């Protein structure tokens, strides 16, 4: 049994309730047990007694008695915390599901899936560390933008990769994203249907809404529904891409007048809107859940926890992440 620990609250945990902090760091600790430890004063914040709804801030020191439960892997993975870690260790910390045919990772924001201009480290290269005894390297079957976090499915064998790729092509998968957007959309839920074309810009590829029949334009369809709103200032959207075009959700959010917070390509600033204080200026788009046929039998259904910067924003705004879960 481990002894008493003194754990310092990190920057990405600003305003988090103490009970949620424990849920994040010690997922095996039940709420009843936590309440008992709080009532008896065994858990303290900066030396003082605390309650489940106490809000923690960066630099606060939490006294943690022996708990006899598993602790979550040390610290949230970010581009910064991954810097000096071995590829195999980083992959292990990202892993949220595995079986004999499939790995599912919770990709951190800032980690590129494949190589490209200016990319030093990317997930496809890191997968070299997990070649199997036959020498097979795990295979990517879909992509996420570099600054988008969340669920990423990787095949462990060539045959599994073929079957998973076919499921994506046949649109037999359901991908659910969470986004924090500026303003409020015109409807509580709706379908977005446009044509998109890729353009070369000094800042890299950029997609724009095009006319039907325009050269190089592809049809793109997305669905959204409002989960919560902060007045008319910001909205928590659940988004589902039916097609899989580059930057599709980011372009579609901007198209309905609600660009995603922190999007460097598609967020057009205006003089009447200020970036909310306390929120990190990072892309607030997270691949929350995927449901896909398993290569052998049944269905894979995996949900990924939000990245630290989005968790911080939800706490600051007062959104309840559990309200977004399906009934």
PAROZA-759744 format. One record per residue: x, y, z of N, C-alpha, C in turn. Coordinates in steps of 0.001 Angstrom, whole numbers, plus 500000, padded with zeros to 6 digits. Layout:
residues N
XYZXYZXYZ ...
//
This chain:
residues 327
500848498802500000500000500000500000500877501238500000 500563502190499139501340503413499078501056504284500288 501998505189500615501806506095501732501032507333501317 501012508335502208500326509588501921501047510312500781 500261510843499835500821511602498717500406513065498813 501252513939498316500928515354498180500995515666496685 499841515870496069499771516053494620499399517495494299 500149518111493387499904519506493005498984519577491792 497969520420491875497013520607490784497716521274489602 497439520782488386498096521290487186497289522402486516 497934523091485579497329524256484924496041523905484194 495976522726483596494792522344482837493599521957483685 493726522072485011492657521636485919492006522810486649 492202524009486136491648525215486740490142525102486936 489672525351488163488240525388488439487557524044488529 488297522951488454487700521619488512487188521312489916 486010520719490009485507520265491304486413519156491836 486544519116493165487449518139493770487013516707493477 485696516442493492485254515064493214485566514663491776 485502515631490842485851515301489458487356515150489285 488106515898490059489558515747490029489935514324490426 489296513804491489489574512436491911489095511421490887 487947511702490246487438510787489225488417510680488063 489072511811487744490035511834486649491326511111487007 491816511334488244493116510793488644493034509409489286 491914509112489950491750507836490645490393507251490273 490246506766489021488937506306488542488350505152489348 489178504432490093488668503317490892488112503712492247 488222504980492612487749505455493918486265505792493842 485441505075494619484006505319494623483652506624495321 482484507195494948482080508472495517481839508363497014 481243507251497460480990507065498892482277507044499703 483280506339499172484577506271499846485231507654499889 485120508383498784485674509730498729485016510624499782 483692510570499893482977511385500874483424511065502296 483629509796502585484068509377503919485444509958504237 486349509922503242487691510460503444487656511978503624 486744512648502925486616514095503069486048514462504442 485012513729504879484390514020506171485364513818507321 486237512803507178487183512499508260488441513362508190 488545514214507154489686515107507046490948514458506524 490833513227505999492030512549505487492467513131504141 491505513693503398491832514423502169491754515908502487 492808516631502148492851518067502424493387518814501208 493014520064501109493517520944500040494246522098500698 495528522231500372496387523256500990496321523195502514 496234521972503044496253521778504493494911521920505170 493892522374504451492582522572505063491570521537504604 490501521402505393489438520475505017488757520937503732 488185520005503021487554520327501746486291519498501567 485478519918500616484257519197500279484324518730498824 483370517873498459483362517326497106483257518418496049 482547519522496366482357520585495375483392521697495483 484431521500496303485521522474496370486180522604494996 486418523829494565487069524062493272488584524167493470 489324523419492674490780523449492802491378524390491758 492570524874492060493277525789491175494718525316491008 495372525700489911496774525318489708497627525734490905 498451524807491365499312525083492509498744524596493823 497427524344493897496866523759495103497502522393495355 497743522096496621498336520807496992497265519957497682 497018518782497129495992517885497651496655516750498419 496250516612499686496741515502500512495895514275500220 496549513184499826495851511956499453496339510813500328 495460510237501169495853509106502012495966507829501186 496470506747501746496479505468501018495066505101500572 494893504796499285493548504578498738493268503140498340 494296502345498077494141500961497631493340500860496333 493474501878495475492867501820494146493927502215493139 493720501799491901494684502116490849494648503601490538 495825504130490326495954505527489915496049505580488402 495439506595487810495539506788486365496988507068485987 497355506703484766498707506995484293499084508433484601 500315508657485042500743509969485520500488511064484504 499652512010484874499474513235484102498822513035482753 498067514020482282497461513935480961498522514062479881 498324513325478799499262513416477681498971514659476857 499995515441476621499927516583475721501192516552474875 501250517408473862502459517472473032503681517776473895 503471518564474962504597518934475833505023517751476717 504063517076477341504427516000478267504962514768477535 504683514641476230505185513494475466506630513654475042 507147514855475134508389515212474447509544514248474741 509767513917475985510936513123476347510591511672476685 509420511216476279509013509852476578509231508941475373 509509507659475662509684506691474592508360506466473862 508450506132472561507243505935471767506339504861472363 506933503755472798506126502676473359505378503107474619 506029503909475467505385504398476685504238505343476355 504437506209475363503384507149474974502178506395474417 502435505402473568501341504608473017500562503918474126 501263503381475120500603502692476230499699503638477014 500125504868477183499310505837477919498111506308477103 498232506283475788497116506690474925496079505582474767 496471504333475007495620503179474709494376503151475596 493196503061474972491953502977475753491160501710475434 491586500942474418490944499651474120491908498833473282 491889497513473529492669496620472669492087495217472703 492261494510471603492018493071471548493015492508470538 492828491305470097493826490669469229493905491304467838 492903492100467457492877492654466104492955494181466058 492676494836467168492488496283467136493125496972468340 493717498134468106494063499098469155493160500319468960 492721500908470058492047502211469984492777503152470935 493213504298470393493964505278471169493136506543471385 493448507245472464492929508594472679494063509543472305 494039509994471049495137510826470537495121512208471190 496258512651471723496307513997472292496274515066471203 495722516218471528495793517361470624497256517748470435 497639518059469203499012518461468919499872517355468350 499412516095468438500168514976467870499647514681466470 500527514774465468500138514471464092499958512963463931 499009512579463097498789511155462831499816510640461830 500161511450460825501166511074459837502148512222459632 503235511928458935504260512924458692503811513987457708 504546515085457689504245516192456791505220517324457040 504981518449456429505855519601456572505924520060458028 507126520105458554507324520584459918506992519578460996 506604518355460627506234517332461610507470516518461988 507821516563463262508993515826463742508589514456464275 507471514399464965507014513157465582505554512928465226 505222511719464786503830511435464448503490510000464825 502203509745464956501750508469465492502115507299464583 502019507479463274502325506385462358503760505897462548 504674506821462755506062506450463002506218505795464377 505491506278465371505564505717466725505107504265466764 504201503898465846503682502530465831504756501494465498 505895501952465000507028501035464772507419500322466068 507223500992467201507610500423468496506739499233468885 505592499073468208504664497999468559504507496963467451 505569496731466692505536495626465737505361494307466493 504588493382465920504373492102466602505499491119466303 505375489898466803506439488904466640506675488536465183 505668488731464335505817488449462916506426489635462166 506655490732462895507217491916462266506187492863461689 504891492560461922503832493423461402503705494690462240 503688495814461554503463497092462223501965497399462228 501401497876463347499982498276463369499702499307462286 498507499235461703498177500051460528497080501069460825 497290502297460361496250503315460443495108502964459491 493879503233459914492736502993459032491891504263458846 492164505298459631491528506602459421492420507660460043 492018508915459993492880510018460413492127510973461336 492883511768462068492379512924462794493323514087462505 492790515303462442493653516474462296494633516531463466 495771517144463224496811517235464251496295517838465560 495480518890465473495020519578466678493701519045467213 493139518023466565491932517364467059492347516186467933 491753516084469104492056514973470005490997513881469857 491276512727470482490225511737470610490471510395469960 489372509685469729489382508273469356490038508045467998 491033507160467989491708506778466754491870505263466738 491318504630465702491346503173465571492542502749464731 493268501754465215494443501234464516494322499711464431 494558499156463246494477497705463047495798497040463424 495705495863464037496917495140464440497416494191463350 496558493860462375496955492942461305496507493499459954 497077492953458897496731493398457547495263493127457240 494770491939457597493376491594457315492419492489458094 492740492766459356491896493649460163491856495046459548 493003495495459023493055496817458401492143496870457176 492129495822456376491277495776455194489803495861455580 489412495107456608488002495083457009487577496406457646 488448496991458460488116498272459083488042499383458044 488992499392457104488980500406456050487708500301455215 487261499075454954486035498885454195484820499409454971 484828499235456292483727499749457118483655501269457037 484813501933456999484823503387456838484319503786455452 484784503091454414484349503420453052482847503218452886 482311502163453501480885501841453383480028502669454342 480665503545455113479973504406456087479157503587457077 479780502498457535479155501659458559479609502069459963 480351503140460046480846503622461338480038504837461783 479975505025463084479368506234463649480424506950464474 480781508155464041481790508953464745481112510170465378 481322510339466665480719511453467391481814512364467925 481681513647467641482654514639468095481980515623469048 482768516169469969482329517273470807483106518515470392 482409519631470301483045520888469916482498522026470766 483369522981471078482944524225471713483021525298470635 481881525936470351481832526878469239481395528262469699 481726529224468903481313530599469154479823530769468835 479117531537469681477732531876469404476773530712469566 475646530805468877474595529786468941474116529469467536 473992528194467180473549527843465830472079528202465619 471643528288464371470263528700464080469206527714464566 469555526436464678468606525419465136469243524577466234 468412523894467021468924523017468082469610521793467498 469143521338466365469810520242465646469486520373464172 470436519926463339470229520125461901471240519306461109 471011519260459822471927518654458858472618519766458095 473916519633457880474677520593457085475155519873455825 474792520405454669475158519782453393475756520840452484 477029520662452110477710521613451237478626520858450279 479239521612449400480335521107448579481603521787449058 482687521019449151483951521557449650485052521343448620 485937522330448514487078522221447615488341522611448377 489429521944448077490690522204448770491488523254448009 492051524212448782492885525257448193494245525280448869 495277525598448110496616525754448656496793527189449130 497242527357450371497490528691450923498885528712451538 499431529893451839500751529953452490500786529219453830 499610529036454455499530528344455741499128526890455591 499233526347454390498874524946454176497510524811453517 497052523561453405495755523304452770494621523923453566 493663524470452830492474525045453447491265524660452604 490175524306453260488949523947452555488003525153452518 487279525270451419486250526311451353484975525729450769 483864526349451132482572525930450600482497526331449132 482127525376448292482111525583446845480705525382446291 480548525665445011479280525442444336479241524037443754 478041523500443652477859522185443045478362522217441601 479221521271441281479768521213439942481110521896439784 481544522609440808482843523268440732483953522219440681 484958522475439886486048521516439696486722521183441026 486853519884441291487532519423442495486688519427443751 485424519837443654484563519926444842483954518567445182 483922518257446476483314517026446972482142517354447896 481125516491447838479952516685448699480317516331450139 479865517140451083480148516911452499478866517083453307 478592516105454170477381516126454984477741515887456448 477239516750457312477442516615458757476111516833459469 476032516311460684474871516538461545475362517139462858 474508517960463465474871518501464777473639518589465667 473878518627466972472824518962467925473443519709469092 472687520619469659473143521415470793473014520596472075 474103520527472843474066519850474140473875520849475279 474624521946475255474454523010476260474892524334475650 474396525421476264474782526752475804475159527633476984 476098528544476753476445529570477723475888530879477188 474625531177477580473890532314477015473917532177475490 474242533246474788474390533164473330475859533292472935 476743533133473930478163533369473699478880532166473124 478654530992473731479324529766473296478361528595473408 478583527593472578477706526422472538478540525153472483 478081524165473231478675522825473191477872522021472179 478532521664471073477883520908470011478348519462469990 477411518570469714477744517206469324477645517169467809 478699516729467146478731516724465685479048515321465167 478386514966464066478625513668463428478873513876461936 480065513516461457480320513611460011479768512376459301 478945512593458284478463511463457485479491511121456411 480062512164455810481174511977454886482473512276455648 483605512074455006484877512246455707485839513160454979 485440514401454718486303515337453997487289516014454945 488391516486454381489395517218455163488755518408455868 489013518539457166488543519681457974487024519860457931 486299518803457616484862518939457348484084519603458482 484239519106459710483463519657460822483863521097461118 485128521388460963485615522743461227485013523736460228 484983523341458953484405524206457919482895524332458112 482234523227458427480780523257458588480356524080459800 481134524021460879480817524850462047480896526330461679 481947526703460959482089528093460526480983528479459536 480568527531458712479543527788457684478208528194458302 477873527634459474476606527991460130476788529158461101 477950529816461011478184531000461832478686530718463226 479145529483463470479605529083464799480968528401464709 482019529137464371483347528521464257483804527923465583 484626526908465489485105526211466687486138527063467403 485979527172468716486890527957469536488321527448469348 489248528374469105490656528033468974491072527503467617 490179527561466624490525527055465296491328528118464542 492615527854464263493452528873463628493135529099462152 492452528158461501492189528272460065490818528866459739 489818528527460537488453528855460142487711529756461131 488398530216462162487763531136463105488084532559462672 487074533235462184487249534625461746486893535550462904 487860536286463428487614537178464560486868538434464103 486005538928464964485361540205464685485572541132465879 485330542410465659485644543419466675484708543351467878 483586542658467753482609542610468844482734541352469701 483735540533469420483861539273470163485267539155470739 485350538877472022486642538706472686486804537254473115 488043536765472995488307535395473419488105535310474933 487294534352475408486972534297476833488218534101477702 488324534863478764489453534730479676489456533378480362 490645532797480507490781531501481176490758530319480240 490217530496479021490207529410478044491505529419477254 492037528234477002493256528149476216492920528278474728 493754529010474016493521529231472596494012528031471790 493321526920471981493597525678471265492295525180470654 492403524374469601491221523847468930490372523025469899 489112523395470051488183522702470952487321521726470146 487975520712469589487297519668468818487860518323469254 486970517429469674487388516154470264486564515020469682 487251514002469147486574512797468664486168511971469883 484938512136470300484482511593471580484222510090471539 483600509611470451483160508206470443483182507649469033 483465506362468933483350505677467648482649504344467854 481755504020466924481089502714466893481359502142465506 482019500996465473482449500428464191482380498905464266 481987498240463169481981496777463182483377496225463469 483447495222464346484729494573464635485151493738463425 486456493640463155486910492851461996486465491390462040 486252490834463231485846489436463351484352489285463619 483883489952464672482477489782465059482080490908466021 480811491214466052480328492208466997480691493634466586 480712494503467585480916495931467359481906496479468367 482765497385467924483644498135468821482953499458469137 482810499767470408482157501002470842483030501615471942 483773502673471590484764503228472503484567504736472644 484681505215473887484561506636474197485874507133474791 486307508331474393487581508890474854487340510098475750 488022510163476906487933511350477767488452512589477050 487933513756477439488346515007476821489786515352477172 490463516122476311491830516559476598491825517631477696 492980517881478323493037518837479449492505520217479120 492814520771477928492378522145477653490858522240477515 490226521185476988488766521208476891488127520945478246 488712520059479026488211519823480385488252521117481187 489325521877481045489445523149481745488339524107481300 488084524176480005487047525068479491485666524672480007 485377523374480011484074522907480505483886523307481979 484947523183482761484860523547484175484659525044484359 485363525844483561485242527289483674483853527778483267 483310527184482206481997527602481710480880527057482592 481125525871483177480102525244484009479305524179483287 479809523694482142479147522594481437479361521288482207 478359520447482213478450519129482850478691518107481752 479906517572481677480239516657480571479375515398480590 478853515024481755478021513816481821476663514036481150 476237515289480999474951515560480360474995515274478872 476202515141478329476317514855476903476315513386476563 476269512520477581476297511092477317474919510595476893 474870509563476034473587509011475617472875508378476800 471546508418476773470744507840477865470858506332477863 
//
